[in-house]
């Protein structure tokens, strides 16, 4: 039997005080202090990429190009090396790297709808397995740092990949949606057939790193990401294993995420410093996710 990797050494004050919220403050301060050098180095290594905001209700979709939000792993090619968005290298096979152009690319490694866990296992291996990599595709949706509008960059992507002539190197399809009814219809069709949602990128937008007002994601239930600060111990049926993750939002606000975990994940939770994705219904007045549920760990 595999021994649980969950350790009470991370949160001894909770055992003494018997309070989850007391643990939160203590564990967060200890975890942040211990992880600060590594997190700072990791942040410095992160590539400058565009990141989507949530689609606001009532915004006109006509100026945007729309594509499917792929359930894949973000991968940045700088012309020489392939990296996760954390900046850490992806161990891809030599033939895969050799087939990429010298132009920087931004996209998703993708196996298909509903196959994220299988994909994550493939791309996180230190020694890539050729049979597994032959199944996936690198789906390109932007050219980091390139000039011109997004519509112009999308055309250049098509030309660039046609020249590369690799069957596993493909452009994400971009379409125009004229009105809100058509947008919702497309969203429902995409989700019904196993897709995650949609991405909307303003056609005339110049490339700009960071979370952009020109790039949005639209899903039936929104999701977001946060960094793990600490493991909070469980009570009752979860005694002796994970009760919740103490998470930090990008703006520094913290909250505890306690639902959505399997028994295996509670016994062996995402490590401190990892980035996790969670779903939520809406946000409180102070911006904290409401009815949040764990979705997955992002490959690092």
C-alpha positions as CSV (number, residue, x, y, z in Angstrom):
1,X,0.0,0.0,0.0
2,X,1.3,3.4,-0.9
3,X,2.1,5.5,2.1
4,X,0.3,8.8,2.2
5,X,2.5,11.8,1.5
6,X,0.3,14.1,3.5
7,X,2.3,15.3,6.5
8,X,1.0,17.0,9.7
9,X,4.5,18.5,10.1
10,X,3.3,21.3,7.8
11,X,0.6,22.5,10.2
12,X,1.5,21.6,13.8
13,X,-0.1,24.7,15.3
14,X,-3.5,23.5,14.1
15,X,-3.1,20.3,16.1
16,X,-2.3,22.4,19.2
17,X,-5.0,25.0,18.7
18,X,-7.7,22.9,16.9
19,X,-8.6,25.8,14.7
20,X,-8.5,25.8,10.9
21,X,-8.5,29.6,10.7
22,X,-5.6,29.9,13.2
23,X,-3.7,27.4,11.0
24,X,-4.4,29.4,7.9
25,X,-2.7,32.5,9.1
26,X,0.2,30.6,10.6
27,X,0.7,28.2,7.7
28,X,0.4,30.9,5.1
29,X,3.1,33.0,6.7
30,X,5.5,30.0,7.2
31,X,4.8,28.7,3.7
32,X,5.3,32.0,2.0
33,X,8.5,32.7,3.9
34,X,9.9,29.2,3.0
35,X,8.9,29.4,-0.6
36,X,9.7,33.0,-1.3
37,X,13.2,32.5,-2.9
38,X,11.9,29.6,-5.2
39,X,8.7,31.5,-6.1
40,X,10.6,34.6,-6.9
41,X,13.0,32.7,-9.2
42,X,10.1,31.0,-10.8
43,X,8.3,34.2,-11.4
44,X,11.4,35.7,-13.0
45,X,11.6,32.7,-15.4
46,X,7.9,32.9,-16.5
47,X,7.5,33.8,-20.1
48,X,5.6,37.0,-20.9
49,X,2.3,35.8,-22.4
50,X,-1.2,37.1,-22.8
51,X,-3.8,35.9,-20.3
52,X,-7.6,36.0,-20.6
53,X,-10.2,37.6,-18.4
54,X,-13.7,36.4,-17.9
55,X,-16.2,37.5,-20.6
56,X,-18.4,40.2,-19.2
57,X,-22.1,39.9,-19.9
58,X,-23.4,42.4,-22.4
59,X,-20.2,42.9,-24.3
60,X,-20.6,43.0,-28.1
61,X,-19.0,39.9,-29.6
62,X,-18.8,41.2,-33.2
63,X,-15.3,42.8,-32.9
64,X,-13.9,39.5,-31.7
65,X,-12.5,36.3,-33.2
66,X,-13.9,33.3,-31.4
67,X,-12.2,29.9,-30.9
68,X,-12.7,26.8,-28.7
69,X,-11.1,26.9,-25.3
70,X,-9.0,23.7,-25.4
71,X,-8.6,21.5,-22.4
72,X,-4.8,21.3,-22.9
73,X,-1.5,22.4,-21.4
74,X,-0.2,25.9,-22.2
75,X,3.1,25.6,-24.0
76,X,5.4,28.5,-25.1
77,X,8.0,28.0,-27.8
78,X,10.6,30.8,-27.9
79,X,12.3,29.6,-31.0
80,X,14.8,27.4,-29.2
81,X,13.1,25.7,-26.2
82,X,9.6,24.6,-25.3
83,X,8.4,25.6,-21.8
84,X,5.4,25.5,-19.5
85,X,4.0,28.9,-18.7
86,X,5.8,28.6,-15.4
87,X,9.0,28.9,-17.4
88,X,10.1,25.3,-16.6
89,X,11.2,23.2,-19.6
90,X,9.0,20.6,-21.3
91,X,10.8,17.4,-22.1
92,X,9.6,16.9,-25.6
93,X,11.1,14.4,-28.1
94,X,13.9,15.6,-30.4
95,X,11.7,15.1,-33.5
96,X,9.0,17.3,-32.0
97,X,11.5,20.1,-31.3
98,X,13.1,19.8,-34.7
99,X,9.8,20.2,-36.4
100,X,9.1,23.6,-34.8
101,X,9.9,26.9,-36.7
102,X,12.3,29.5,-35.3
103,X,9.3,31.9,-34.7
104,X,8.0,32.1,-31.1
105,X,4.7,30.3,-30.7
106,X,2.0,30.3,-28.0
107,X,-0.5,27.5,-27.8
108,X,-1.8,24.3,-26.1
109,X,-0.5,20.8,-26.2
110,X,-3.7,18.9,-26.7
111,X,-4.9,15.3,-26.9
112,X,-8.6,16.0,-27.4
113,X,-11.6,16.8,-25.4
114,X,-11.8,15.2,-22.0
115,X,-8.2,13.9,-22.0
116,X,-6.5,16.5,-19.8
117,X,-5.3,14.0,-17.1
118,X,-3.8,11.7,-19.8
119,X,-2.1,14.7,-21.4
120,X,-0.7,16.0,-18.2
121,X,0.9,12.7,-17.4
122,X,2.5,12.7,-20.9
123,X,4.0,16.1,-20.9
124,X,5.3,16.0,-17.2
125,X,7.5,13.0,-17.8
126,X,11.2,13.7,-17.6
127,X,11.9,11.2,-20.3
128,X,9.3,11.6,-23.1
129,X,7.6,8.5,-24.5
130,X,7.4,8.7,-28.3
131,X,4.2,6.7,-28.6
132,X,2.5,9.1,-26.3
133,X,3.8,12.3,-28.0
134,X,2.8,11.0,-31.4
135,X,-0.8,11.2,-30.2
136,X,-0.9,14.9,-29.2
137,X,-1.0,18.1,-31.2
138,X,0.5,21.5,-30.6
139,X,-2.4,23.9,-31.2
140,X,-1.2,27.5,-31.9
141,X,-3.3,30.5,-31.1
142,X,-0.8,33.4,-31.1
143,X,2.7,34.7,-32.0
144,X,4.2,36.2,-28.8
145,X,5.8,39.6,-29.4
146,X,4.7,39.8,-33.0
147,X,3.5,43.0,-34.6
148,X,0.1,43.5,-36.2
149,X,-3.5,43.0,-35.1
150,X,-4.6,39.6,-33.8
151,X,-6.5,39.0,-37.1
152,X,-3.2,39.6,-39.0
153,X,-1.3,37.3,-36.6
154,X,-3.9,34.6,-37.0
155,X,-3.3,34.7,-40.8
156,X,0.4,34.6,-40.3
157,X,0.0,31.5,-38.0
158,X,-1.8,29.7,-40.8
159,X,0.9,30.5,-43.3
160,X,3.7,29.7,-40.9
161,X,2.3,26.3,-40.0
162,X,1.5,25.5,-43.6
163,X,5.2,26.0,-44.4
164,X,6.3,23.9,-41.4
165,X,4.1,21.1,-42.8
166,X,3.9,19.0,-39.5
167,X,0.6,17.2,-39.0
168,X,0.7,17.6,-35.2
169,X,1.4,21.4,-35.5
170,X,-2.0,23.1,-36.1
171,X,-3.6,26.5,-35.9
172,X,-6.6,27.0,-33.5
173,X,-9.6,27.8,-35.7
174,X,-10.8,31.4,-35.4
175,X,-14.4,32.5,-36.4
176,X,-16.6,35.6,-36.3
177,X,-19.7,35.6,-34.2
178,X,-22.1,38.4,-35.0
179,X,-24.4,38.6,-31.9
180,X,-25.0,37.4,-28.3
181,X,-27.5,34.8,-29.3
182,X,-25.1,33.2,-31.8
183,X,-22.4,33.3,-29.2
184,X,-24.5,31.5,-26.6
185,X,-25.6,28.9,-29.2
186,X,-22.0,28.2,-30.1
187,X,-21.1,27.9,-26.4
188,X,-23.9,25.4,-25.7
189,X,-22.9,23.3,-28.8
190,X,-19.3,23.3,-27.8
191,X,-20.0,22.2,-24.2
192,X,-22.6,19.6,-25.3
193,X,-20.0,17.9,-27.4
194,X,-17.4,17.8,-24.7
195,X,-15.6,21.2,-25.1
196,X,-14.7,23.5,-22.1
197,X,-15.9,26.8,-23.5
198,X,-14.8,29.6,-25.8
199,X,-12.0,32.2,-26.1
200,X,-12.7,35.6,-27.6
201,X,-9.8,37.7,-28.9
202,X,-10.4,41.2,-30.2
203,X,-9.5,41.1,-33.9
204,X,-7.8,44.5,-34.0
205,X,-5.8,44.0,-30.7
206,X,-2.0,44.3,-30.7
207,X,-0.1,41.7,-28.8
208,X,0.5,42.7,-25.2
209,X,1.7,40.6,-22.3
210,X,-0.3,40.1,-19.1
211,X,-4.1,39.8,-18.4
212,X,-5.6,41.7,-21.3
213,X,-8.8,43.6,-21.9
214,X,-8.6,42.2,-25.5
215,X,-8.7,38.5,-24.5
216,X,-11.6,36.7,-22.8
217,X,-12.8,33.2,-21.9
218,X,-16.4,32.2,-21.8
219,X,-17.5,29.1,-19.9
220,X,-20.8,27.9,-18.4
221,X,-19.1,27.9,-15.0
222,X,-16.1,30.2,-14.6
223,X,-12.7,29.0,-13.4
224,X,-9.5,30.6,-12.3
225,X,-6.1,29.7,-10.8
226,X,-4.4,30.3,-7.5
227,X,-1.2,29.2,-5.8
228,X,-1.1,26.7,-2.9
229,X,0.2,28.3,0.3
230,X,-0.5,25.5,2.8
231,X,-2.4,22.3,3.6
232,X,-5.1,22.7,6.1
233,X,-6.0,19.5,8.1
234,X,-9.3,17.7,7.8
235,X,-11.9,17.0,10.4
236,X,-14.4,14.2,10.8
237,X,-14.2,11.7,7.9
238,X,-11.2,13.7,6.5
239,X,-9.3,13.6,9.8
240,X,-5.6,12.6,9.2
241,X,-5.6,14.0,5.6
242,X,-6.2,17.2,3.7
243,X,-9.2,19.3,4.7
244,X,-8.6,22.2,2.4
245,X,-5.9,24.1,0.5
246,X,-5.0,27.6,1.6
247,X,-4.7,29.5,-1.7
248,X,-3.4,32.8,-2.8
249,X,-5.0,34.7,-5.7
250,X,-2.8,36.7,-8.1
251,X,-3.6,39.9,-6.2
252,X,-2.6,38.4,-2.8
253,X,-6.0,37.7,-1.4
254,X,-6.3,34.3,0.3
255,X,-9.1,31.7,0.7
256,X,-9.5,28.1,1.7
257,X,-10.6,25.5,-1.0
258,X,-12.1,22.5,0.6
259,X,-14.3,20.8,-2.0
260,X,-13.8,18.9,-5.2
261,X,-11.0,16.6,-4.0
262,X,-11.0,12.8,-4.4
263,X,-9.9,10.6,-1.5
264,X,-6.6,10.0,-3.3
265,X,-6.0,13.8,-3.7
266,X,-6.7,14.4,0.0
267,X,-4.2,11.7,0.9
268,X,-1.6,13.1,-1.5
269,X,-2.5,16.8,-2.1
270,X,-1.0,19.3,-4.5
271,X,2.3,20.5,-3.1
272,X,2.9,24.0,-1.6
273,X,3.9,26.3,-4.5
274,X,1.8,24.5,-7.1
275,X,-0.8,26.3,-9.2
276,X,-4.3,24.8,-9.1
277,X,-7.4,25.5,-11.2
278,X,-10.8,25.8,-9.4
279,X,-14.3,26.4,-10.5
280,X,-16.7,28.8,-8.8
281,X,-20.1,30.3,-9.1
282,X,-19.4,34.0,-8.5
283,X,-17.4,36.2,-6.2
284,X,-18.0,37.9,-2.9
285,X,-18.0,41.7,-2.6
286,X,-14.3,41.5,-1.6
287,X,-13.5,39.4,-4.7
288,X,-13.1,36.0,-3.1
289,X,-14.5,33.0,-5.1
290,X,-17.9,31.7,-3.8
291,X,-18.8,28.0,-4.0
292,X,-15.4,27.2,-5.3
293,X,-14.4,23.6,-6.2
294,X,-11.1,22.0,-7.0
295,X,-10.6,21.2,-10.7
296,X,-7.0,20.2,-11.4
297,X,-3.3,20.9,-10.7
298,X,-1.5,22.8,-13.5
299,X,1.6,21.0,-14.8
300,X,4.8,22.9,-13.8
